[in-house]
Amino acid sequence: MLLLKVPERPGGGTSSETSLNPLGYRIIGKTTSYYIKVEAGVTTDITLDNVSVTSNSGSKNCMDVSHANVTITLVGNNMLSCGVQNYGALVKEGMDKTELIIQCEHAGEKGHQCDKDTCGSLEAKGTKMHTTAIGNIIANRTVKEESGFSNLTIKGGIVNAQAGEHNCAIGAACGSYANGGTDTKQYAENSRIEGGIITAKGGTLCAGIGGGKVTPVDGIYITGGTVYASGGKYSPGIGSGGAETTESEWEKTPEGFNVSNIVISGGSTLVKAVGDKNTSMPGIGCGKYGTKTPGTATNICAVPDSGYQGYIQDGTSENRV
């Protein structure tokens, strides 16, 4: 079933529902007391229409779509803000085959290019240490089925994601691999951006898009849209997260810094990836362990299609050309 813990109103859902609405759900309004939860195994469409969900207490996320197939359509200005340590704003846990799609109302229209005047927006933010913007959460990273992050597609919309300290903005949470337990070792897999205007700012020791602290990445595919990604200390804008030199345990986990299959291609695409300037990080690549780069980068490339017009910036300064 679908569980939408929001105040009851036409077009919404309540905890008393026993069957799914085949037309999906439209959620409106603001709350600091309720949250949105899609139950595991559900396939549904959700329209966020000028929604504001703030979670600053208890053990709760703003919106949780873990182990469900969910398409979120953005209308108006939406905000998911989590200030609960180890939890998150828009949460999708685990590396199963379920998918999360984020789009604007114009997704699928031929030739559509998102802009702030015509497309809905989502601000997803973590405001405390270890809070997730979009991805899995630290609270469950020791449980293999709940750890790691996979199968996100952004087709459109204005998406601004900023994580709390020690977390990436879009991707796998800090320590999903290295702190996940002896049998866990999960990571970020198969994130796709096909359109929209995406801004992702990672926290300390974490990438903007990809991995949190010492968390590998396999598969970030950008085929359209405008992407701005910046990393925190020892971290790239797009890639895996880094670690402090004072934490000697990371020397035993070099694969935790690995990055593979970051591919930029498609039509009109602008990608600006900025690594942390103070620690001399690249815009795209592996996080560092202090001055060391123990990870391996494989298949990081730009492969333009016919008629491709794009701009890719990979560096430490947003003003670099």
Secondary structure, DSSP 8 states (H G I E B T S, - for coil): -EEEES---TT---TT--S--TT-EEEEEEESS-EEEE-TT-EEEEEEEEEEEEE-SSS--SEE-TTSEEEEEEESEEEEEE-STT-EEEE--BSSS--EEEEETTTT-TT----TTTS-EEEEEE-STT-EEEE--GGGTTSTTTSSEEEEEE-SSEEEEE--TTS-SEEE-TTTTTSS-TTT---EEEEEE-SSEEEEE--TT--SEEESTT--EEEEEE-SEEEEEE--TT--SEE---B-TT-GGGGG-GGGG-EEEEEEEESSEEEEEE--TTTT--SEE---BTTB--S-EEEEEEEE-TT--EEEEEES-TT--
